[in-house]
Amino acid sequence: MNQLQEYLKSHDISEMHPSDIAKILKNINDEEFADAVKLVPKDLVGDVALALPDRFFDDVVEHLSVDELSHAVSELESDDQVDFMQELEEVDEEKASEVFESLHEDDQEEITQLQKYEEHQAGAYMQLELFTAYEDEIVQDVIKRFARLRKENEVENVQNLFIIDKAQKLQYAVGLDDLLIFDFSKTVIENINASEENFDPISQIDIEDIKEVVHTFEEYDLSVLAITNSYGVLLGRITSDDIYDIINEHATEQMYNLAGVDDEAEEDDEIINAGRKRATWLGLNLFTAIAASLVIGLFSDTLQSIVALAILMPIVASMGGNAGTQSLTVVVRQLALGDISSGDAMRIIKKEVLISLGNGFVFAVIIGIIAAIWFHAKMLGVVIALSMVINLFMAGFFGATIPLFLKKMDVDPAIGSTVILTTVTDIVGFFSFLGLATYILL
């Protein structure tokens, strides 16, 4: 609590950013956390709770009353209200129900409206708070209205004025900087028609996949994007801060999936749950390792005859695994970023195969010379060199094709890719090395 008390002495906590308050709370021990939460201004509690890691959310809920939680939710923007209520439901359904019932009717309607969307749909991430104007409104009146709304904190983080018609359909998007150089005495549409600027709006439909929204933000370098229904009626907006969160969450999910780890389980403090999720992948990996061992078992006589093979064998499998992981990681990431189109499969496979094959020849020569000198056997160097080329060729091929195939099957390319790839490179590496040794050396 000392750190928070020091801040209170030198800062007005009500003017601090929620993320700064969250940083302080993360460093406070469990005994002092309850008192510390009580010091957070009620208007900022919701933002601070969402800025904290998930494991702290339980503690915030535990130490706040229904009325305090209700006030915290009411101070949030609509998209954050939904996030808060969803997390609250996961912690305590009964308390979440009480909080929802105590909210203003408008807040209830907005939360209900946004909760109708699936998690992957753009509508689930939009804010309903908008600054709009009609085409025939006088610019001076629009600016006065905006000033009043901003002063009353009815709108925040406004970058664009969305122009709609009487049917609420989106017509134009005007940046605030452009609005300020309009002729204040004329209507919005008169200024737009007289301007050489392009005010055509960039928008997406509410039921589109959020990944498409992310790509749109990246493609057009947007700070805000309008969301409409299929008829063009303006429903809300998605801001860049939400997109950053989505990108980070997706990147984290991919990293975890590539390692065979469940991202939701790892964010939880439940050791048994996280351990069980990891054990599932470790169990699958055990069976793939047994499969590789069975291949080795087929050549037990060869291994007994030439002990050097047992020493060199892991090199081939390891190089293949690492080369395959390089191709796999590149392709999975490019798929996530939308850099690979539906007709790009052959180009990507060809590129990864050529890179792996090129590296295969280089390292085949190196390990071939090392093995020949090390064990005083030229043909042993030839065997491991040929095996290295074969395994790196297969590593590049499968490192590219596995994620592309999973994507085509509508499965996250990161899930299970590494397990499949490791199995392939181990089996191919062991089989090619020991098979060639049996054929050439015996």
C-alpha positions as CSV (number, residue, x, y, z in Angstrom):
1,M,0.0,0.0,0.0
2,N,3.0,2.3,0.4
3,Q,3.4,2.8,-3.3
4,L,-0.3,3.8,-3.7
5,Q,-0.1,6.1,-0.7
6,E,3.0,7.8,-2.2
7,Y,1.1,8.3,-5.5
8,L,-1.9,9.8,-3.6
9,K,0.4,12.3,-1.9
10,S,2.0,13.5,-5.1
11,H,-0.8,12.9,-7.7
12,D,-4.5,13.4,-8.1
13,I,-5.6,9.8,-8.6
14,S,-8.7,10.9,-10.4
15,E,-6.5,12.3,-13.1
16,M,-4.3,9.2,-13.4
17,H,-4.8,6.8,-16.4
18,P,-6.5,3.5,-15.5
19,S,-3.5,1.6,-16.8
20,D,-1.2,3.5,-14.3
21,I,-3.5,2.6,-11.4
22,A,-3.6,-1.0,-12.6
23,K,0.2,-1.2,-12.6
24,I,0.2,-0.1,-9.0
25,L,-2.5,-2.6,-8.0
26,K,-0.6,-5.4,-9.6
27,N,2.3,-4.8,-7.2
28,I,0.2,-4.8,-4.0
29,N,0.0,-7.9,-1.9
30,D,-3.3,-9.7,-1.3
31,E,-3.8,-8.4,2.2
32,E,-3.7,-4.8,1.0
33,F,-5.5,-5.2,-2.3
34,A,-9.0,-4.7,-0.8
35,D,-8.1,-1.4,0.8
36,A,-6.3,-0.3,-2.4
37,V,-9.3,-1.0,-4.6
38,K,-11.5,1.1,-2.3
39,L,-9.2,4.1,-3.0
40,V,-9.7,4.0,-6.8
41,P,-12.2,6.6,-7.9
42,K,-15.6,5.0,-8.6
43,D,-15.6,6.5,-12.2
44,L,-12.4,4.7,-13.0
45,V,-13.0,1.3,-11.3
46,G,-14.4,-0.3,-14.5
47,D,-11.5,0.8,-16.7
48,V,-9.0,-0.2,-14.0
49,A,-10.6,-3.7,-13.6
50,L,-10.4,-4.3,-17.4
51,A,-6.8,-3.1,-17.5
52,L,-5.8,-5.6,-14.8
53,P,-4.8,-9.2,-15.7
54,D,-7.8,-11.6,-15.6
55,R,-6.7,-13.2,-12.3
56,F,-7.2,-9.8,-10.5
57,F,-10.7,-9.4,-11.7
58,D,-12.0,-11.9,-9.1
59,D,-10.5,-9.8,-6.3
60,V,-12.0,-6.6,-7.7
61,V,-15.5,-8.1,-7.8
62,E,-15.1,-9.7,-4.3
63,H,-14.3,-6.3,-2.7
64,L,-16.9,-4.2,-4.4
65,S,-20.7,-4.1,-3.7
66,V,-23.4,-4.5,-6.4
67,D,-24.0,-0.7,-6.3
68,E,-20.3,0.0,-6.8
69,L,-20.0,-2.5,-9.6
70,S,-23.2,-1.1,-11.2
71,H,-21.7,2.4,-11.1
72,A,-18.4,1.1,-12.6
73,V,-20.3,-0.5,-15.5
74,S,-22.3,2.6,-16.2
75,E,-19.2,4.7,-16.6
76,L,-17.8,2.4,-19.3
77,E,-18.3,2.7,-23.1
78,S,-20.7,0.1,-24.5
79,D,-18.1,-2.3,-25.8
80,D,-16.3,-2.3,-22.5
81,Q,-19.6,-2.7,-20.6
82,V,-20.1,-6.0,-22.5
83,D,-16.5,-7.1,-21.7
84,F,-17.0,-6.3,-18.0
85,M,-20.3,-8.0,-17.7
86,Q,-19.0,-11.2,-19.4
87,E,-16.1,-11.4,-17.1
88,L,-18.4,-10.7,-14.1
89,E,-20.7,-13.6,-15.2
90,E,-17.7,-15.9,-15.3
91,V,-16.8,-15.0,-11.7
92,D,-20.2,-14.7,-10.1
93,E,-23.4,-15.2,-12.2
94,E,-25.7,-14.2,-9.4
95,K,-23.8,-11.0,-8.7
96,A,-23.7,-10.3,-12.5
97,S,-27.5,-10.6,-12.7
98,E,-28.0,-8.2,-9.8
99,V,-25.6,-5.7,-11.4
100,F,-27.4,-5.9,-14.7
101,E,-30.8,-5.4,-13.1
102,S,-29.5,-2.3,-11.3
103,L,-28.3,-0.7,-14.6
104,H,-30.2,2.1,-16.4
105,E,-32.5,0.8,-19.1
106,D,-30.4,2.3,-21.9
107,D,-27.3,0.5,-20.7
108,Q,-29.2,-2.8,-20.4
109,E,-30.5,-2.4,-24.0
110,E,-27.0,-1.6,-25.3
111,I,-25.4,-4.6,-23.5
112,T,-28.2,-6.9,-24.7
113,Q,-27.8,-5.7,-28.3
114,L,-24.0,-6.3,-28.4
115,Q,-24.3,-9.7,-26.6
116,K,-26.4,-11.0,-29.5
117,Y,-23.3,-11.1,-31.7
118,E,-21.0,-14.1,-31.9
119,E,-17.5,-13.7,-30.5
120,H,-15.9,-13.6,-34.0
121,Q,-18.3,-11.0,-35.5
122,A,-17.4,-7.4,-35.9
123,G,-20.6,-6.3,-34.0
124,A,-19.3,-7.8,-30.8
125,Y,-16.5,-5.3,-30.7
126,M,-18.2,-2.1,-31.7
127,Q,-19.1,0.9,-29.6
128,L,-22.6,2.3,-29.9
129,E,-21.6,5.8,-28.9
130,L,-21.4,7.8,-32.1
131,F,-21.2,11.4,-33.2
132,T,-23.5,11.8,-36.2
133,A,-25.1,14.5,-38.2
134,Y,-27.6,14.8,-41.0
135,E,-26.7,15.9,-44.5
136,D,-28.9,19.1,-44.3
137,E,-27.6,20.3,-40.9
138,I,-25.8,23.6,-40.6
139,V,-22.1,23.0,-39.7
140,Q,-22.2,25.6,-37.0
141,D,-25.0,23.7,-35.3
142,V,-23.1,20.4,-35.6
143,I,-20.0,21.9,-33.9
144,K,-22.1,23.4,-31.1
145,R,-23.8,20.1,-30.5
146,F,-20.5,18.2,-30.5
147,A,-19.0,20.7,-27.9
148,R,-22.0,20.2,-25.7
149,L,-21.9,16.4,-25.9
150,R,-18.1,16.4,-25.3
151,K,-18.5,18.7,-22.3
152,E,-21.1,16.3,-20.9
153,N,-18.9,13.3,-21.6
154,E,-21.5,11.8,-23.8
155,V,-19.0,11.1,-26.6
156,E,-15.2,10.3,-26.2
157,N,-12.3,9.7,-28.6
158,V,-14.1,11.1,-31.5
159,Q,-12.1,11.3,-34.7
160,N,-14.8,11.3,-37.4
161,L,-18.2,12.8,-37.9
162,F,-20.5,10.2,-39.6
163,I,-23.0,11.8,-42.0
164,I,-26.3,9.9,-42.2
165,D,-29.6,10.3,-44.1
166,K,-33.1,10.3,-42.7
167,A,-33.1,6.5,-42.9
168,Q,-29.9,6.4,-40.7
169,K,-27.9,5.0,-43.6
170,L,-24.2,6.0,-43.6
171,Q,-23.4,8.5,-46.4
172,Y,-20.0,10.1,-45.5
173,A,-17.3,10.3,-42.9
174,V,-15.8,13.7,-42.2
175,G,-12.6,14.1,-40.0
176,L,-12.9,16.7,-37.3
177,D,-9.9,18.5,-38.9
178,D,-11.9,18.8,-42.1
179,L,-15.0,19.8,-40.3
180,L,-13.2,22.8,-38.8
181,I,-12.3,24.2,-42.2
182,F,-15.9,23.9,-43.6
183,D,-18.0,27.0,-44.1
184,F,-19.9,27.1,-40.8
185,S,-22.9,28.9,-42.4
186,K,-23.5,26.2,-44.9
187,T,-25.0,22.7,-44.6
188,V,-22.8,19.6,-44.3
189,I,-23.7,18.3,-47.7
190,E,-23.0,21.8,-49.3
191,N,-19.5,21.7,-47.9
192,I,-18.9,18.2,-49.0
193,N,-20.1,18.9,-52.6
194,A,-17.9,22.0,-52.7
195,S,-14.8,20.2,-51.4
196,E,-12.3,18.4,-53.6
197,E,-11.7,15.9,-50.7
198,N,-13.1,12.4,-50.8
199,F,-15.4,11.8,-47.8
200,D,-16.7,8.4,-48.9
201,P,-16.8,6.2,-45.7
202,I,-14.9,3.0,-45.1
203,S,-17.2,0.6,-43.3
204,Q,-17.8,-3.0,-42.6
205,I,-21.0,-5.0,-41.9
206,D,-21.7,-6.0,-38.3
207,I,-21.7,-9.8,-39.0
208,E,-18.4,-9.8,-40.8
209,D,-15.5,-11.7,-39.2
210,I,-13.4,-9.5,-36.9
211,K,-10.3,-10.6,-38.7
212,E,-11.5,-8.8,-41.8
213,V,-12.0,-5.7,-39.8
214,V,-8.4,-6.0,-38.5
215,H,-7.2,-6.3,-42.1
216,T,-9.2,-3.2,-43.1
217,F,-7.6,-1.2,-40.3
218,E,-4.1,-2.3,-41.4
219,E,-4.8,-1.8,-45.1
220,Y,-6.2,1.7,-44.8
221,D,-4.2,2.8,-41.6
222,L,-7.5,3.7,-39.8
223,S,-8.1,5.1,-36.4
224,V,-11.8,4.3,-36.5
225,L,-14.1,2.3,-38.6
226,A,-17.9,2.6,-39.1
227,I,-20.0,-0.5,-38.6
228,T,-23.3,-0.9,-40.5
229,N,-25.9,-3.6,-41.0
230,S,-26.4,-5.3,-44.3
231,Y,-28.7,-2.4,-45.4
232,G,-26.1,0.3,-44.7
233,V,-27.7,1.6,-41.5
234,L,-25.0,2.9,-39.2
235,L,-24.9,0.9,-36.0
236,G,-21.6,1.8,-34.3
237,R,-17.9,2.1,-34.6
238,I,-14.7,0.2,-33.8
239,T,-11.7,2.2,-32.7
240,S,-8.0,1.4,-33.1
241,D,-7.4,0.6,-29.4
242,D,-9.8,-2.3,-29.6
243,I,-8.0,-3.5,-32.7
244,Y,-4.6,-3.4,-30.9
245,D,-6.1,-5.6,-28.2
246,I,-7.5,-8.1,-30.8
247,I,-4.1,-8.3,-32.5
248,N,-2.3,-8.9,-29.2
249,E,-4.8,-11.5,-28.2
250,H,-4.6,-13.3,-31.5
251,A,-0.8,-13.2,-31.5
252,T,-0.8,-14.6,-27.9
253,E,-3.3,-17.3,-28.9
254,Q,-1.1,-18.4,-31.9
255,M,2.1,-18.5,-29.8
256,Y,0.3,-20.7,-27.2
257,N,-1.2,-22.9,-29.8
258,L,2.1,-23.5,-31.6
259,A,3.5,-24.6,-28.3
260,G,0.5,-26.9,-27.6
261,V,-0.8,-24.6,-24.8
262,D,-4.3,-23.4,-24.2
263,D,-4.3,-19.6,-23.9
264,E,-7.5,-19.4,-21.7
265,A,-6.2,-22.1,-19.3
266,E,-2.8,-20.3,-18.9
267,E,-4.5,-17.0,-18.0
268,D,-6.3,-18.8,-15.2
269,D,-4.7,-19.4,-11.8
270,E,-6.0,-22.9,-11.7
271,I,-2.9,-25.1,-11.8
272,I,-4.8,-28.3,-12.3
273,N,-6.7,-26.9,-15.3
274,A,-3.6,-25.6,-17.0
275,G,-1.7,-28.8,-16.3
276,R,-4.5,-30.9,-17.7
277,K,-4.6,-28.8,-20.9
278,R,-0.9,-29.2,-21.3
279,A,-1.0,-32.9,-20.6
280,T,-3.4,-33.4,-23.5
281,W,-0.7,-32.2,-25.9
282,L,2.1,-33.9,-24.1
283,G,0.1,-37.2,-24.3
284,L,-0.3,-36.7,-28.0
285,N,3.4,-35.9,-28.4
286,L,4.2,-39.1,-26.4
287,F,2.4,-41.2,-29.0
288,T,4.2,-39.5,-31.9
289,A,7.5,-40.0,-30.1
290,I,6.7,-43.7,-29.8
291,A,6.0,-43.8,-33.5
292,A,9.4,-42.3,-34.2
293,S,11.0,-44.9,-31.8
294,L,9.3,-47.7,-33.7
295,V,11.0,-46.5,-36.8
296,I,14.3,-46.7,-35.0
297,G,13.4,-50.1,-33.8
298,L,13.2,-51.4,-37.4
299,F,16.9,-50.7,-37.8
300,S,18.1,-52.1,-34.4
301,D,20.6,-54.4,-36.1
302,T,22.1,-51.6,-38.1
303,L,22.5,-49.5,-35.0
304,Q,24.2,-52.4,-33.2
305,S,26.6,-52.8,-36.1
306,I,27.5,-49.2,-36.5
307,V,27.4,-47.3,-33.1
308,A,28.3,-44.0,-34.8
309,L,24.8,-43.9,-36.2
310,A,23.3,-43.5,-32.7
311,I,25.6,-40.5,-32.2
312,L,24.7,-38.8,-35.4
313,M,21.0,-39.7,-35.6
314,P,19.7,-36.9,-33.4
315,I,21.4,-34.3,-35.6
316,V,19.3,-35.2,-38.7
317,A,16.0,-35.1,-36.8
318,S,16.9,-31.9,-34.9
319,M,17.9,-30.0,-38.1
320,G,14.7,-31.2,-39.8
321,G,12.5,-30.2,-36.9
322,N,14.1,-26.7,-36.7
323,A,13.9,-26.1,-40.5
324,G,10.3,-27.2,-40.5
325,T,9.4,-25.0,-37.5
326,Q,10.9,-22.0,-39.4
327,S,8.6,-22.7,-42.4
328,L,5.6,-23.4,-40.2
329,T,6.0,-20.2,-38.2
330,V,6.4,-18.0,-41.3
331,V,3.3,-19.5,-43.0
332,V,1.1,-19.5,-39.9
333,R,2.0,-15.8,-39.3
334,Q,1.4,-14.8,-42.9
335,L,-2.0,-16.6,-42.8
336,A,-2.9,-14.7,-39.7
337,L,-1.9,-11.4,-41.3
338,G,-3.9,-12.2,-44.5
339,D,-0.8,-12.0,-46.6
340,I,-1.5,-15.4,-48.3
341,S,-4.4,-15.4,-50.8
342,S,-6.4,-18.5,-51.8
343,G,-4.3,-18.9,-55.0
344,D,-1.0,-18.5,-53.2
345,A,-0.6,-22.0,-51.9
346,M,1.8,-23.3,-54.6
347,R,3.9,-20.1,-54.5
348,I,4.4,-20.5,-50.7
349,I,5.1,-24.2,-50.8
350,K,7.6,-23.7,-53.6
351,K,9.4,-20.9,-51.8
352,E,9.6,-22.8,-48.5
353,V,10.8,-26.0,-50.2
354,L,13.5,-24.1,-52.1
355,I,14.7,-22.4,-49.0
356,S,14.8,-25.6,-47.0
357,L,16.4,-27.5,-49.9
358,G,19.1,-24.9,-50.3
359,N,19.9,-25.0,-46.6
360,G,19.8,-28.8,-46.8
361,F,22.6,-28.9,-49.4
362,V,24.7,-26.4,-47.4
363,F,24.5,-28.2,-44.1
364,A,24.7,-31.6,-45.8
365,V,28.1,-30.8,-47.0
366,I,29.1,-29.5,-43.6
367,I,27.9,-32.4,-41.5
368,G,29.0,-34.9,-44.2
369,I,32.6,-33.6,-43.9
370,I,32.4,-33.5,-40.1
371,A,31.1,-37.1,-39.9
372,A,33.6,-38.5,-42.4
373,I,36.5,-37.0,-40.4
374,W,35.1,-37.7,-37.0
375,F,34.5,-41.4,-37.6
376,H,37.1,-41.9,-40.4
377,A,34.4,-43.2,-42.7
378,K,33.7,-41.4,-46.0
379,M,30.5,-43.3,-46.8
380,L,29.1,-42.4,-43.4
381,G,29.5,-38.8,-44.3
382,V,27.6,-39.5,-47.6
383,V,24.8,-41.2,-45.7
384,I,24.2,-38.4,-43.3
385,A,24.5,-35.8,-46.1
386,L,21.9,-37.4,-48.2
387,S,19.6,-37.9,-45.2
388,M,20.0,-34.2,-44.3
389,V,18.9,-33.1,-47.8
390,I,15.9,-35.4,-47.7
391,N,14.8,-34.4,-44.2
392,L,15.1,-30.6,-44.8
393,F,13.3,-31.0,-48.1
394,M,10.4,-32.7,-46.3
395,A,10.6,-30.2,-43.4
396,G,10.1,-27.3,-45.8
397,F,7.3,-29.1,-47.7
398,F,5.3,-30.1,-44.7
399,G,6.1,-26.9,-42.8
400,A,4.2,-25.0,-45.5
401,T,1.5,-27.5,-46.4
402,I,0.3,-28.4,-42.9
403,P,-0.9,-24.9,-42.0
404,L,-2.3,-24.3,-45.5
405,F,-4.2,-27.6,-45.3
406,L,-5.6,-26.8,-41.8
407,K,-6.6,-23.3,-43.0
408,K,-8.5,-24.9,-45.9
409,M,-10.3,-27.2,-43.4
410,D,-11.3,-24.1,-41.4
411,V,-9.1,-25.2,-38.5
412,D,-6.7,-22.7,-36.8
413,P,-3.4,-23.4,-38.5
414,A,-1.5,-23.0,-35.2
415,I,-3.4,-25.8,-33.5
416,G,-1.6,-29.1,-33.7
417,S,0.8,-28.0,-36.5
418,T,3.9,-28.5,-34.4
419,V,3.0,-31.9,-33.2
420,I,2.2,-33.1,-36.8
421,L,5.4,-31.5,-38.1
422,T,7.7,-32.9,-35.4
423,T,6.3,-36.4,-36.1
424,V,7.0,-36.1,-39.8
425,T,10.5,-34.7,-39.5
426,D,11.4,-37.3,-36.8
427,I,10.1,-40.3,-38.8
428,V,11.5,-39.1,-42.1
429,G,14.8,-38.2,-40.5
430,F,15.3,-41.5,-38.7
431,F,14.0,-43.6,-41.6
432,S,16.1,-41.9,-44.3
433,F,19.3,-41.9,-42.2
434,L,19.0,-45.5,-40.9
435,G,17.6,-46.8,-44.2
436,L,20.4,-45.3,-46.2
437,A,22.9,-46.5,-43.7
438,T,21.5,-50.1,-44.0
439,Y,21.6,-49.9,-47.8
440,I,24.9,-48.2,-48.3
441,L,27.1,-49.2,-45.3
442,L,26.0,-52.9,-44.7
